[in-house]
Each structure stands twice: as C-alpha cells, then as structure tokens.
Amino acid sequence: MKAITALFFLFCLYVPSAFAQLRFGFYGQSCHRAGSIISNVVASHFRRDPSITAALLRMQFHDCFVTGCDASLLIDPRPGRPSEKSTGPNASAACPGIVSCADIVTLATRDSIKLAGGPSFLVPTGRRDGLRSNPNDVNLPGPTIPVDASIRAFADQGMNVNDMVTLIGGGHSVGVAHCSLFQDRLNDPAMDRTLNARLRNTCRAPNDPSVFLDQRTSFTVDNAIYGEIQRQRGILRIDQNMGLHGPTRGIVSRFASSNALFRQRFAQAMVKMGTIKVLTGRSGEIRRNCRVFNNGR
C-alpha cells in the first residue's frame, strides 16, 4: 500500500496533550491541513491505480473488526512477536503530534470511496492508535461463512443486518478474490453458465489468479453487484447467499433497484463501522511510525 505508506510519512506522531471523543472537525484547530493532505495523496495514487479503493476498504474492515478501529493491523511482525499482519486475511512531517494512524486510515478510505464514484460523506475523527496487535485476535468472517453466522459476526461489532449487506456488497463492488476462495461456487449448477465458464478458464492458470467480484463496474463503488447477485453471478458464496437468505434477500433487492438508496446506506454504514471500539482521550497512543508501537516493542 504505497499510498498509505506515503501518508504515514507525512505525519510524524507524538502523543498530543489535548484529547476528546470522536467528533467532526477534530483537527480543525490543531491541524486544519490534515484532510487536504490526505485527500491529495489518495487522489494522486488513485489516478495511477484505482484498485487502491478496494485495498483501503479491506484494510479498514479488517482493522475495525479485530480489536476496533485502532490501526493495529498496520503493526509489523517481529521475531518472536507476531502481529495481525502475520495472519492470512491481512497482509518529515506535517502537524507533528496530532494525527493518529487510525484517523489516517479512516479518512483515506473515505476519500478513495468518493474517487471511485461512491458517496461523499463526513467522518468524525479523534481516534487513538492501539497498543496491541496479536494474530490470535483475528477471527474474521470468510467468503464461505453462512449468512446467519455473518449476521452474528456483524452483530458482535454492533452492526445490524442492513449494515452487513451494505458493507459486504459495497466492499466487494470494487474488490477481487483469488480462485482458491470461490472453488465451491464453480461447482454450483445455479451459477450463471457464461460467468462460470469464464471463471473456470481463468482459474486454470497457475499461481491462483484473481478476478473482480463485480464483473460489471469493477472499479466503481455502486449498486451493480446486487444486480449481479440477483442474476446468480455472485462470485463468493457469502455474496450469492445474501440474495437467497430470508433476512437479507429483500435488502439485496432494494439495493439492486436503487443506487441512491445504496449510496445513502453505504455512507451511514461506513461512518458506523469507523466507530467500532475506538480509543479516544488518553487511551492508546499516537504512533510516531504507524508500523511500530512508540515503545519500539
């Protein structure tokens, strides 16, 4: 993630003296340039590689769903001290002492969504960075998880069924998946035959190729993937099953019919996800280097 690395080097961070709960305009007085700096860096990298949106969405989701939105996913593993980065699913400064790594991730993700054609929305800031990054904490819902189990996993984070369908569909609207993650779908006779044949041909190549989860508007954050699900063109099992399952089928149908509704709900769900178990006030720290705890451990 070159864009995120560039952003992190823009903010050399110490623990600030002022503290508050999350709020809009948190850096208005202390670092009014924070938003524009992040936006400019994200825009620059998006122009070169629009897949940055999918990467940032995945990063924020995986960060928030482990120990909360605390940038714990960014910590590098060290000999004898693995981190969340060790697990399979994760892989000269402005305003010194002000902006947290957790807020950078949140703001960068928000900006990349807009660049990818998604909704524009405000996010509250004031997050602090976590002091723990342990692979044993990682228990993320996988692509073959049953819908009921996925609903429970989201509920454990304070998210409801609407949030789940919105975030999974929105994230997968610009995402990719390796063939090894959807082999079960290739054996499903209900899957669209043309798509099935195309995927089988792609997956014959070596080194576990990847494909776009939304075959229609692959780099745009929009509602197209919900229509694909209705046409039995969901590539991941969880995506397709959301269109078949009782509590989620109606939500998929409504999103497929209205991009405006999807955009509204997606913005709301992103803001809500960004508040999961956040650290504020004097909790946690603000890292000098987003890949290493301040005490160097």
Summary of the structure (lengths in Angstrom):
residues: 297
radius of gyration: 19.2
end to end distance: 22.8
largest distance: 60.4
contacts: 980
relative contact order: 0.18
helix: 48%
strand: 5%
